[in-house]
Structure formats: C-alpha cells, structure tokens
Amino acid sequence: MTLAWIEALGCEVAYTGEGSAWTVSDEAYLTLYERHRSDPFAEEILWTFASESSAYSCEGDPVCYVDRAVNTRLARYWADFPDGRHIVQAVETARTVLAGTLEQCTAARASVRRHAR
C-alpha cells in the first residue's frame, strides 16, 4: 500500500537517506500554494513549505542549509506574508539557523588554525 502511494505521487515526494524520511518536493508545495494563493489557507500552505526542514538534502553543508532554509523558504514566507501569523517564528527560525551556521564556521576556522601551527 505504501509503495503504491509513493509511486502515485511520483516526483512530488523524495526519500532522503540522511534524514531517513519522505519529504514533499518544493515544487509540489509551491504549485499547491500558487493554486490556492487567494484562499484563506494559503498562508498555512506557504508556512508549511517554509518551516519544513530541508536540511536532509544538504548532508550537513551549512551554506546549503542557510540557502535552502533561510534564503529560499523563510524569505518566501516573509515576502508574501510580512505580517503573517508565523512571522515571529520565521524570524526566530532564521536566527537559529544563522547562529548555528556561524558556530560551525567558527569551529572549523579554529580547527584549521590549530592544525596550521
């Protein structure tokens, strides 16, 4: 049954080995959002897209994660719903992602400096 469901969805879903999870494609979310853009639930569709983790496909690459989570997903939510119900959470999520990335970069830089000595 599960296999038939996955096959029926085709390229709308993808399995990520790193996250061991099935995810909905960005294109499927955005197509659904555009189709219902004027409906009252459009914000919830876009928020689900914005807040769903895309880290699984980044395989630990912090630059990729910032680009996908902040630049692609959260920024789209901010642009379309600057006064949206989830704007505070969106900003906090972006802050957390950026802070984590900065920590990783700082640690990597310190490691390089230690090994260079």
Phi, psi and omega per residue, in radians:
M1 nan -0.827 3.141
T2 -1.073 -0.763 -3.138
L3 -1.076 -0.719 3.115
A4 -1.105 -0.688 3.129
W5 -1.134 -0.765 3.129
I6 -1.125 -0.769 3.118
E7 -1.103 -0.628 3.131
A8 -1.162 -0.577 -3.132
L9 -1.371 -0.408 3.080
G10 1.022 -2.246 -3.059
C11 -1.373 0.059 3.100
E12 -1.317 -0.299 3.097
V13 -2.260 2.725 3.114
A14 -2.540 2.534 3.083
Y15 -1.612 2.301 3.111
T16 -1.927 2.101 -3.121
G17 -1.111 -0.715 -3.101
E18 -1.119 -0.743 -3.132
G19 -1.584 -0.141 -3.074
S20 0.833 0.881 -3.084
A21 -2.584 2.744 3.015
W22 -1.618 2.349 3.119
T23 -2.187 2.662 3.076
V24 -1.465 2.406 -3.111
S25 -1.189 2.644 3.071
D26 -0.998 -0.727 -3.109
E27 -1.065 -0.705 3.138
A28 -1.129 -0.774 3.094
Y29 -1.061 -0.858 -3.058
L30 -1.193 -0.595 3.055
T31 -1.125 -0.781 3.102
L32 -1.078 -0.768 3.123
Y33 -1.065 -0.845 -3.126
E34 -1.080 -0.645 3.127
R35 -1.137 -0.561 -3.060
H36 -2.018 0.362 -3.047
R37 -0.917 -0.624 -3.105
S38 -1.615 0.004 -3.141
D39 -1.461 2.715 -3.104
P40 -1.069 -0.418 -3.096
F41 -1.659 0.120 -3.118
A42 -1.021 -0.709 -3.139
E43 -1.056 -0.687 -3.135
E44 -1.159 -0.633 3.084
I45 -1.093 -0.832 -3.102
L46 -1.199 -0.620 3.103
W47 -1.142 -0.699 3.098
T48 -1.067 -0.759 3.065
F49 -1.046 -0.830 -3.062
A50 -1.175 -0.625 -3.018
S51 -1.650 -0.195 3.099
E52 -1.244 2.345 -3.095
S53 -1.157 2.281 3.023
S54 -1.876 0.178 -3.080
A55 -1.141 -0.469 -3.087
Y56 -1.010 -0.656 -3.087
S57 -1.479 -0.063 -3.135
C58 -1.607 -0.192 3.098
E59 0.858 0.747 3.068
G60 1.448 0.051 -3.136
D61 -1.394 1.923 -3.071
P62 -1.114 -0.614 3.130
V63 -1.143 -0.742 3.092
C64 -1.057 -0.781 -3.102
Y65 -1.108 -0.758 3.091
V66 -1.070 -0.780 -3.126
D67 -1.074 -0.819 -3.085
R68 -1.317 -0.816 -3.068
A69 -1.279 -0.832 -3.044
V70 -1.575 -1.016 -3.020
N71 -1.183 -0.636 -3.075
T72 -1.629 -0.892 -2.999
R73 -1.511 -1.053 -3.075
L74 -1.136 -0.683 3.127
A75 -1.093 -0.608 3.097
R76 -1.122 -0.752 3.094
Y77 -1.085 -0.817 3.140
W78 -1.021 -0.762 -3.091
A79 -1.134 -0.711 -3.077
D80 -1.501 -0.474 -3.102
F81 -2.365 1.151 -3.083
P82 -1.088 -0.381 3.081
D83 -2.002 0.455 -3.045
G84 -1.185 2.875 -3.123
R85 -1.086 -0.424 -3.050
H86 -1.911 0.230 -3.019
I87 -1.089 -0.692 3.135
V88 -1.118 -0.772 3.109
Q89 -1.138 -0.643 3.118
A90 -1.100 -0.780 3.130
V91 -1.144 -0.736 3.129
E92 -1.136 -0.686 3.096
T93 -1.092 -0.783 3.120
A94 -1.090 -0.739 3.120
R95 -1.057 -0.748 3.135
T96 -1.125 -0.777 3.122
V97 -1.072 -0.821 -3.113
L98 -1.152 -0.697 3.117
A99 -1.123 -0.748 3.112
G100 -1.100 -0.707 3.118
T101 -1.148 -0.729 3.100
L102 -1.072 -0.722 3.090
E103 -1.056 -0.785 3.128
Q104 -1.078 -0.755 -3.136
C105 -1.148 -0.724 3.128
T106 -1.116 -0.754 3.124
A107 -1.133 -0.724 3.131
A108 -1.128 -0.714 3.140
R109 -1.134 -0.738 3.118
A110 -1.103 -0.679 3.122
S111 -1.122 -0.733 3.116
V112 -1.107 -0.738 -3.140
R113 -1.123 -0.704 3.132
R114 -1.108 -0.709 -3.101
H115 -1.323 -0.368 -3.121
A116 -1.390 -0.302 -3.094
R117 -1.403 nan nan
